[in-house]
Amino acid sequence: MSYYLGIDAGSSYIKLALVNDAETMAFQDVIQRGADIDASCRACFDELLNRCQIDRNQIGGIIATGYGRKQVTFCDDVTTEITALAVGSYAIDRTVRCVIDIGGQDSKVIVIDQSGKVLDFMMNHKCSAGTGKFLEVTSASLGVPIEQLGPLSQKSDKVLKLSSTCTVFAESEIISCIARGEKKEDIIRALHRTISGQVRGLFSQLNSFSDGTIAFVGGLALNAGMVDELSETLKQKVFVPPHPQFVGACGAAIFLKRRMETVLTLQGI
């Protein structure tokens, strides 16, 4: 059996996905990104091969996507996050018409058609407001591990509003909230609501989305509190696929597999 490797070199984490001939994700792995993206990807790849007992010659192709894709020197090809997320989400569920990814450095909202083709997309490039980094910084201010943000948010019984979407200013505002006795769970829910508002702003600029499943992918989709707030803000329950953090890597691998098969077909092989 042949495998195709997708590497999602994100701003915070490296995600790898091995896709088999049936376009099913067979293995996956994730590590925190080091200073050298290429070295981090190589180390993760070697570990994945060793752990899964797969020979290098079983890998039909390697493709990179994500923030640091151009720094992965041992890949055969690269593709954008937009393409990878669209392909990966549509491969999981053919009813998906919109994909939301809240990454470490930017947020993306992608609209796809009934064949999985990208129709339009919007990205937040300005700063870390409305991104995973926004939560990372503020969780440190609250002294709450990031994996506990979701469960705590779901315990909130008060609607608390934060006036700032800037990471720097929001941190100061959080300190003020703590000083006046606001509960952590209410502050966290307010943070989730702020991020959801940023996503809704991107979503509202896309005229091509009319109806269909909205998929929430990426590592932040593992945060149940974030899922709840996003669903409430968009007034539609968002779909979180299995292993949402690997959708980009998996989509990239599927994209490469199909591209290589097309080339071989054109060559009559």
C-alpha positions as CSV (number, residue, x, y, z in Angstrom):
1,M,0.0,0.0,0.0
2,S,1.2,3.5,-0.8
3,Y,0.8,6.5,1.4
4,Y,0.8,10.3,0.9
5,L,2.1,12.6,3.6
6,G,0.6,16.0,4.3
7,I,2.5,18.3,6.6
8,D,0.7,21.3,8.1
9,A,3.5,23.5,9.3
10,G,1.5,25.9,11.5
11,S,2.7,28.9,13.4
12,S,2.4,27.0,16.7
13,Y,2.3,23.2,15.9
14,I,3.4,20.8,13.2
15,K,0.6,18.4,12.1
16,L,1.3,15.3,9.9
17,A,-1.2,13.1,8.3
18,L,-0.6,9.9,6.2
19,V,-3.4,9.2,3.7
20,N,-3.7,5.8,2.1
21,D,-4.8,4.8,-1.4
22,A,-8.5,5.0,-0.3
23,E,-7.9,8.7,0.8
24,T,-8.4,7.7,4.4
25,M,-6.2,9.2,7.1
26,A,-4.2,6.2,8.3
27,F,-1.8,7.8,10.8
28,Q,-1.4,11.3,12.3
29,D,1.0,13.1,14.7
30,V,1.4,16.6,16.1
31,I,4.3,18.3,17.8
32,Q,4.9,21.8,19.0
33,R,6.9,23.7,16.4
34,G,10.5,24.5,17.2
35,A,12.6,27.5,16.0
36,D,13.7,25.5,12.9
37,I,10.5,24.5,11.0
38,D,12.2,22.2,8.6
39,A,14.0,20.3,11.4
40,S,10.8,20.0,13.4
41,C,9.0,18.6,10.4
42,R,11.8,16.1,9.7
43,A,11.9,14.9,13.3
44,C,8.1,14.5,13.3
45,F,8.2,12.6,10.0
46,D,10.9,10.2,11.2
47,E,9.1,9.6,14.4
48,L,5.8,8.9,12.6
49,L,7.5,6.4,10.2
50,N,9.2,4.6,13.1
51,R,6.1,4.5,15.2
52,C,3.9,3.2,12.4
53,Q,6.6,0.8,11.0
54,I,6.3,2.2,7.5
55,D,9.3,2.3,5.1
56,R,10.2,5.6,3.4
57,N,9.7,4.0,-0.1
58,Q,6.0,3.4,0.8
59,I,5.5,7.2,0.7
60,G,4.2,8.1,-2.7
61,G,4.6,11.9,-2.2
62,I,5.1,14.6,0.5
63,I,3.3,17.9,0.4
64,A,3.4,20.9,2.9
65,T,0.8,23.5,3.7
66,G,0.4,26.1,6.4
67,Y,2.3,29.1,7.7
68,G,5.7,27.6,7.3
69,R,5.1,25.4,4.2
70,K,7.9,27.1,2.1
71,Q,10.5,26.2,4.8
72,V,9.9,22.5,4.5
73,T,12.7,21.5,2.2
74,F,12.1,17.8,1.8
75,C,8.6,17.9,0.4
76,D,7.6,17.3,-3.3
77,D,5.0,20.1,-3.4
78,V,3.3,22.8,-1.5
79,T,-0.3,24.1,-1.4
80,T,-2.1,26.9,0.4
81,E,-4.1,26.4,3.6
82,I,-7.2,27.5,1.8
83,T,-7.0,24.6,-0.7
84,A,-5.9,22.0,1.9
85,L,-8.7,22.9,4.3
86,A,-11.3,22.9,1.6
87,V,-10.2,19.5,0.2
88,G,-9.9,18.0,3.7
89,S,-13.3,19.2,4.9
90,Y,-15.2,18.2,1.8
91,A,-13.6,14.7,1.8
92,I,-15.0,14.2,5.3
93,D,-18.5,15.5,4.6
94,R,-19.8,16.3,1.1
95,T,-22.5,18.6,2.6
96,V,-19.8,21.1,3.8
97,R,-20.2,24.5,2.1
98,C,-18.2,26.7,4.6
99,V,-15.0,26.0,6.5
100,I,-13.8,28.0,9.5
101,D,-10.3,27.7,10.8
102,I,-9.1,29.8,13.8
103,G,-5.3,29.4,13.6
104,G,-2.5,30.6,15.8
105,Q,-1.9,33.7,13.7
106,D,-4.9,34.2,11.5
107,S,-8.5,33.2,11.1
108,K,-10.0,31.9,7.8
109,V,-13.5,31.5,6.5
110,I,-13.8,29.6,3.2
111,V,-16.8,29.0,1.0
112,I,-16.9,25.9,-1.2
113,D,-19.4,24.7,-3.8
114,Q,-21.1,21.3,-4.2
115,S,-18.1,19.8,-5.8
116,G,-15.7,21.0,-3.1
117,K,-14.2,23.9,-5.2
118,V,-13.3,27.1,-3.4
119,L,-15.6,29.9,-4.3
120,D,-14.4,32.6,-1.9
121,F,-12.6,33.2,1.3
122,M,-11.7,35.8,3.9
123,M,-8.7,36.0,6.2
124,N,-7.9,38.1,9.2
125,H,-4.3,39.3,8.6
126,K,-4.2,42.4,10.8
127,C,-3.1,41.0,14.2
128,S,-3.6,38.2,16.6
129,A,-7.1,39.4,17.5
130,G,-9.6,36.7,17.0
131,T,-7.0,33.9,16.8
132,G,-5.7,31.0,18.8
133,K,-2.8,33.2,20.0
134,F,-5.4,35.6,21.5
135,L,-6.6,32.7,23.7
136,E,-3.1,31.5,24.5
137,V,-2.0,34.9,25.8
138,T,-5.2,35.6,27.8
139,S,-5.2,32.1,29.3
140,A,-1.8,32.8,30.7
141,S,-3.2,36.0,32.3
142,L,-6.0,34.0,33.9
143,G,-3.6,31.2,35.1
144,V,-5.8,28.6,33.3
145,P,-4.4,25.8,31.1
146,I,-5.6,26.3,27.6
147,E,-7.2,22.8,27.5
148,Q,-9.5,23.9,30.4
149,L,-10.8,27.0,28.7
150,G,-13.7,25.2,27.0
151,P,-15.1,23.3,30.0
152,L,-14.8,26.4,32.2
153,S,-16.5,28.6,29.6
154,Q,-19.5,26.2,29.5
155,K,-20.0,26.8,33.3
156,S,-20.5,30.5,32.7
157,D,-23.9,32.0,33.8
158,K,-23.2,35.6,33.0
159,V,-22.9,37.6,29.8
160,L,-19.8,39.6,30.2
161,K,-18.6,41.9,27.4
162,L,-15.0,42.8,26.6
163,S,-14.6,46.1,24.8
164,S,-11.2,45.3,23.2
165,T,-10.3,42.8,20.5
166,C,-6.6,43.6,20.7
167,T,-4.6,41.0,22.4
168,V,-2.5,43.5,24.3
169,F,-5.4,45.7,25.5
170,A,-7.6,42.7,26.2
171,E,-5.0,41.3,28.6
172,S,-5.2,44.6,30.6
173,E,-9.0,44.4,30.5
174,I,-8.9,40.9,31.8
175,I,-6.7,42.0,34.7
176,S,-9.3,44.7,35.5
177,C,-12.1,42.1,35.3
178,I,-10.3,39.9,37.8
179,A,-9.7,42.9,40.1
180,R,-13.4,43.7,40.3
181,G,-14.3,40.1,41.1
182,E,-15.5,38.7,37.8
183,K,-15.4,34.9,37.6
184,K,-12.9,33.2,35.3
185,E,-15.5,31.2,33.5
186,D,-17.4,34.4,32.6
187,I,-14.2,36.1,31.4
188,I,-13.3,33.0,29.3
189,R,-16.8,32.9,27.7
190,A,-16.5,36.6,26.9
191,L,-13.1,35.8,25.2
192,H,-14.8,33.1,23.1
193,R,-17.6,35.5,22.2
194,T,-15.1,38.1,21.1
195,I,-13.4,35.6,18.8
196,S,-16.7,34.5,17.4
197,G,-17.6,38.1,16.6
198,Q,-14.4,38.4,14.6
199,V,-15.2,35.3,12.7
200,R,-18.8,36.6,12.0
201,G,-17.2,39.8,10.6
202,L,-15.3,37.7,8.1
203,F,-18.3,35.5,7.4
204,S,-20.6,38.5,6.7
205,Q,-18.2,39.7,3.9
206,L,-18.8,36.5,1.9
207,N,-21.8,36.7,-0.4
208,S,-21.3,33.3,-2.0
209,F,-22.5,31.2,1.0
210,S,-26.2,30.5,1.1
211,D,-26.8,27.2,2.7
212,G,-25.0,24.0,3.9
213,T,-22.9,22.6,6.6
214,I,-20.4,24.9,8.3
215,A,-17.3,23.0,9.4
216,F,-15.1,24.2,12.2
217,V,-11.6,22.8,11.9
218,G,-8.2,23.3,13.5
219,G,-7.0,22.8,17.0
220,L,-9.3,25.4,18.5
221,A,-12.3,23.2,17.3
222,L,-11.4,20.9,20.2
223,N,-12.5,23.7,22.6
224,A,-16.2,22.9,23.3
225,G,-16.8,26.4,24.7
226,M,-15.5,27.9,21.4
227,V,-17.8,25.6,19.4
228,D,-20.8,26.7,21.5
229,E,-20.1,30.4,21.1
230,L,-19.4,30.1,17.3
231,S,-22.7,28.2,16.8
232,E,-24.6,30.8,18.8
233,T,-23.0,33.7,17.0
234,L,-23.6,32.3,13.5
235,K,-27.1,31.0,14.5
236,Q,-26.2,27.6,13.1
237,K,-24.7,24.6,14.8
238,V,-21.2,24.2,13.4
239,F,-19.9,20.7,12.5
240,V,-16.6,19.6,14.1
241,P,-15.1,16.6,12.2
242,P,-13.1,13.9,13.9
243,H,-9.5,15.0,14.6
244,P,-10.2,18.6,13.4
245,Q,-6.6,19.6,13.9
246,F,-5.5,17.3,11.1
247,V,-7.9,18.4,8.4
248,G,-5.4,20.7,6.7
249,A,-2.6,18.1,6.6
250,C,-5.1,15.4,5.5
251,G,-6.5,17.7,2.8
252,A,-3.1,18.5,1.5
253,A,-2.2,14.8,1.2
254,I,-5.4,14.0,-0.7
255,F,-4.8,17.0,-3.0
256,L,-1.3,15.7,-3.7
257,K,-2.5,12.1,-4.3
258,R,-5.1,13.3,-6.9
259,R,-2.7,15.6,-8.6
260,M,-0.1,12.9,-9.0
261,E,-2.8,10.5,-10.3
262,T,-3.9,13.1,-12.9
263,V,-0.3,13.5,-14.1
264,L,0.1,9.8,-14.5
265,T,-3.1,9.5,-16.4
266,L,-2.1,12.3,-18.8
267,Q,1.2,10.5,-19.3
268,G,-0.7,7.3,-20.0
269,I,0.9,5.4,-17.2
